[in-house]
Amino acid sequence: MPRPIDEPTLRMAADWWMRLRASDAGERTTEEWLAWIDQDARHLPAFEQIGDMAERLGQADEVTRSRLVAEFAPARVRSRWLPLAAAAAALLAVGLAYIAWPNHNTTMQRYASGIGDRREIRLADGSQIVLGAATALRTRLDDGRRAVELERGEALFRVVHDPHRPFLVRAGAVTIQDIGTAFDVRRTGERVTIAVAEGRVRVADGHGGSLEAGAGQAIRFDPVHPAMRVVAIDAAQVATWRDGRLDFDNEPLPVVVANINRYRPSPLRIDDARLKALTFTGTVRIDAIDEWLRTLPQVLPVVVRQQAGSTVLERAGGDRGPR
């Protein structure tokens, strides 16, 4: 379990929050900030806590701001204070509140697509996001940072690079930093795959680990395994779901099923725990999922049954294992 976020960490996070918004911030500042994020699992949560607090301060009225200054200005954060109070104290300690209040310009939006749908978004900075089916994400744009939270599903990002405004995508425990890039992010529960079509990305796993990947590479994160890994891919095949194909490379059957369900109104269901250890490699056409189901027993030891409005996958032969 991560250690609690202490006052020195919050102060440093507040300092980085200010440095990234400085007029002379550039690529080197961003790289140094990412290196700091990688040093300790508490650093990214501390930075996000500072950002959330700055947003609240920016939306506060004059009376509330004055009250916060009076309450949180002491340099020493007492242990009985809530984390939000500690964040406010850290902001005030480095003078960020006055930067954030009058000129803090934050735009937040939430976007979602339905089962089998696709949605295209153009952000104010010119960056484009294409949402795959059953996908939800939130965007937050301000003068110093562009941030996206991928809640579920899959999205393709074409980012207009700006060294003064980092573009970050958070997907579960993973944070992706754009370096002038087109990349796809798929989140299935806490498993995340980042596939790069153009440029480069840097990916942090929230536990001090980070990797970079360029065009023709993908990074996979699975919380069950201790480290992310980079694999080679065909850059031309990134986000093939836009062409009606779901490609899987040695992926657990539950992951395959979860992603197919984003395109199938009648859900698939795994009804045997033993199937969770199976993996699948291949392509599933979105318009031919039923055909894929008919051929699946030729590839994997499964039986496909219709049951109570859904399609159930069971282990072929013998009794079912524990559910």
Buried (B, 14 or more C-beta within 10 A) or exposed (E): EEEEBEBEBBBBBBBBBBBBBEEEBEEEBBEEBBEBBBEBBBBBBBBBBBBEBBBBBBEBEEEEBEEBBEEBEEEEBEEEBEBEBBBBBBBBBBEBBEBBBEEBEBEEEEBBBEEEBBBEBEBEEEBBBBBBBBBBBBBBBBEBBBBBBBBBBBBBBBBBBBEBBBBBBBBBBBBBBBBBBBBBBBBBEEBBBBBBBBBBBBBBBBBBBBBBBBBBBBBBBBBEEEEBEBEEBEBEBBBBBEEEBBBBEEBBBBBBBBBBBBBBEEBBBBBBEBBEEBEBEBEBEBEEBEEBBEEBEEEBEBBBEEEEEBBBBBBEEEEEBEE
